[in-house]
């Protein structure tokens, strides 16, 4: 249990949901999307701070592999879209840029 947060704390009061199940699902989908975005932000912050995928998975209650697959997939898709949109770079130039960015991230992590 996290300090100050009871284990039995309800996030959504079920008695406040619409009676129609489909309307209730729509209501429940909104905070789920927001919660997923907040999780993504915190995973990114944890990784930027040097946390391993093992630590991230443990914090989320899932395996290292599951954490990596779920949270890295969006990044891979964004990188692929960015690469497709930047046709003015040659493949070699794009690879050099990517390698330099990885090196910069590693330098920042080591500097902590």
N, C-alpha and C positions, 0 to 999 in steps of 0.2 A: 504494500500500500504506500502511495506517495504521501508525504507529510501534508496534512491538511485536506486530503481528499478521501472521503469514506469509500470503501469498496462497494457499497450498495447504492451509490449515488446514481439516480436516473438522469440520463441526458435529455430524454424527451418524455414528457408526461403522456402516457398512452390514452388517458381519458380526454385529452385535448385534441386527439386526432379526429378527422372527419369520419363519419359513419360508413361512407362508401369506401370499400377497400382500395379501389383505384385512385381515388382522391387522396387517401391516406398514404399510398405509395408515392404519389407526387410530392406530398408534403415531406415525407421522409427522405426523398432523393436530394432535395436542396441542401440540407445540412451535411449529408454524406459527401456531396461534391465539394463543399467547403472544407470539411474535415480532411478529405483526401489532399486537397491543395495545401492545407496547413501541414499535413504529414510530409508532403514532398518538400516543403520549405525547410522543415526541421531536419529531414534526412540530408538535404543539401548542406545545411549549416553544420550538421554533425560531421559529414564527410570533409567539408572545408576545414573544420577544426582538427581533422586528423583521425576521426573515428574509423575503425575498420568496418567492413560489411558484416563481420561476425558480431561486433558490438551493436550495430544498427539492427540487425536481425533479432538479437537478444532483447533489445529495448522494445521492439515491436511484437515479440512473442512468436517470431517465425525464424526459419533457418537463414543462414548467411546467403545461400544460393537463392532462396525465394526473395529475399530483400533485394539482392542485386538484380535479379531478373525483372522484378516489378518496377523498381525505381530507376534503373538504368535504361529501360526500354524507351521511355519518353525522351531521354537525352539522346539516345541513338537515333530516334526518329527525327528530332530537331536538327541534329548534325547532318543527317542525310538530306533533309529538306534544304538546309543552308548550303550544302555542297551542290545540290542540283540547281539552286538559284544563282550561284556564283560561277557562271560559265566562263568568265574572263580569266580565271586562274587555270593554269595547266595542272595536271594531276601531280606533277613533281612539286610545283609551287604550293599546292594545297597540302601535300604531305609534309613539306618543310615547315609550313605554318602550324600544322597540327603537332608535329614533333616539338617545335619550339614552345607551344602552349603547354604541352605535357611537362616539359622541363621546367617551365615557369611555375606551374602548380607544385611540382615536387620541391623546388627551391623554397617556395612559401611555406610548405609543410615542414621542411627541415629547419627553417628559421624560427619556428615556434618553440 
